Amino acid sequence: MPILPEPEVKLDLEDTGATARLGARIAPLLAPGEAVLLYGPLGMGKSTLARGLIRAITCPDEDVPSPTFTLVQFYESEPPVAHFDLYRLARAEEAAEIGLDEALDHGCVVIEWPERLGENPAAWLGPDRLSVTLAEAGTGRLATVSGVGAWASKLKDLHV
């Protein structure tokens, strides 16, 4: 049986507000055990998208610092969410040391720089994953959104 490509949606994001709104639209679709993977070069808006998502799950005034130096921030919410920034990882195995497995057992995760998990990030994560790749598009951004597992069907519910 041939492997079908992941369903994919392309979204134009005119500014940082649109990027945060995309995160907010993803939030109500998240369930425990699921991962949102944020790809793109420095300065593309990964943290902005993560903030929009986390504030939609917690509260609009939640302080959502970038976990660049702490590597992970945990939020008591429903579902619980952990925000990982793996940019500074030297080895993929360090993801287990900072609690990735436990975070997925108890809630959902948002991961900036998931490529630091090695050639097969899926080996670290559950079957239900949403990937968002941010790229420059004129003065805004282009978000390429794809999903596997439960996210393959949830993409149709993602309206921005």
Secondary structure by P-SEA (a helix, b strand, c coil): ccccccbbbbbbbccaaaaaaaaaaacccccccbbbbbbbcccccaaaaaaaaaaaaccccccccccccccccccccccbbbbbbccccccccccccccaaaaaacbbbbbccccccccccccccccbbbbbbbbbcccbbbbbcccccccccccccccc
